[in-house]
Amino acid sequence: MPDTNFNKAIQLIDEAHAQDPRVVEANGEEVPYELFYSNKMSDYLERRDANASEVLRLAIRAQHLRRWEVPRSSYAMNKTGYHLWRTYLKKRQAEIASQICIDSGYSDEDASRVAALVKKENLKIDAETQTLEDVACLVFLDDQFETFEREHDEAKVLNILRKTWVKMSDKGHELVLNIPMSGRTRELIVKALDE
């Protein structure tokens, strides 16, 4: 792989993800969870927009950057605490991603753009931010939804599915239909959208 700014930044992002102490099994191997997640994000970006810009590819790969260092339990376990946690994470992850970009030779302008995408600024207005949101929602539905569904009552699950759907573009909606999912998951999605 040629030594480019992009490759250097991806390497640094992946090295940070690889420090996640949580592991999952993928293709018969134990992989740090955030490294697994970031690769899944990149895979879904290829499906959503194979011609995505470098800055979007970097922002996609930098989602959840070092997230495990700030556990959800470090904030109040209510709606306000959840929103404070998410707001703090976006800012922190954007700062880390921006610094990685600068350390890899990107301009301040490109690093700031990556940070803005990581923070999901101008969702529904900025096409690249919308693409990032679509990808995050697709990964949630593909990788995290079944666990989420088991941990929450049906009313909350249906509410989250509706909120997820609203955040996505038409192209994102099309891709949801291609996700391999259990009958129960598909049933809940249909139910959420029919109500």
C-alpha angles and dihedrals in degrees: 000000000000116000100249131152088254095051092046091051092047090050092051092046091049091047089055091048091048090063091067105119092209113091136194131189114250123171091346094308133102109241130180104260098235091050089052090047095049092050090050089051090053091047092052091047088059089055094044098042119357089183097054118150121256092250091054091047089052093047091049091050091047096056111126090011107183089343093148089069090070106047120201088241090067088077131053111286095238136087094274091049091049092053092046090050093049092046092050092047093051091052094045095045091047091052092049092047092048092052091049089053092050091046088052094054102264121142121256087250093056092043090051090049091053089049092050090051093048088053089049093233117185096012112189090020103056112062094209093049088050090051090051091050091049090052093048090050092048091051090048091052094043101040111018109025100085091054091045090050092053092051099051139052119260095253092058092044092052091047092052091047090053092048091048092050093050091053092056131084125234089261089053090050090054091052093051088066090060096054112109104237140165120261090251093054093048090046091053093048091051091046092049092051095044095055 
